[in-house]
């Protein structure tokens, strides 16, 4: 039962990380695409948001990796990882 919970958390954190990575990339693209109406304050806000989302993505991917390592250590967890 514990292995299934760890597997579910690992999958969830991977999905959260992917979503945050995508949002962070969109904010980054907003800073590098040229526009005539950009104000420096808006650029700084977009850069800060991009860094925040990318840092959150790294954090969630590290949580997913930690759960994956816990699953690898258990026999039931290895079976779950092999099946899916």
C-alpha positions, 0 to 999 in steps of 0.5 A, a space after each residue: 500500500 505504501 508503494 502505491 502512495 509513493 508511486 502516486 506522489 512521484 507521478 503527481 510531482 512530475 506532472 506539477 514540475 512539467 506544468 511549472 516548467 512550461 509556465 516558466 518557459 512562457 514567462 521567459 519567452 515573454 521577456 525575450 520576444 521584442 515588443 514596442 510597449 514593454 516597460 522595464 518593470 514589466 520585464 523585471 516582473 516576468 523575469 522574476 516570475 520565470 525564475 520562480 516557476 523554474 525554481 519550483 519546477 526543479 523543486 518538484 522534480 527533486 521531490 519526484 526523484 526522491 520518491 522514485 529512489 524510495 520506490 527503487 529501494 523497496 521490492 514492491 516499488 520496483 515491481 510498480 516501476 516495472 509495470 508502468 
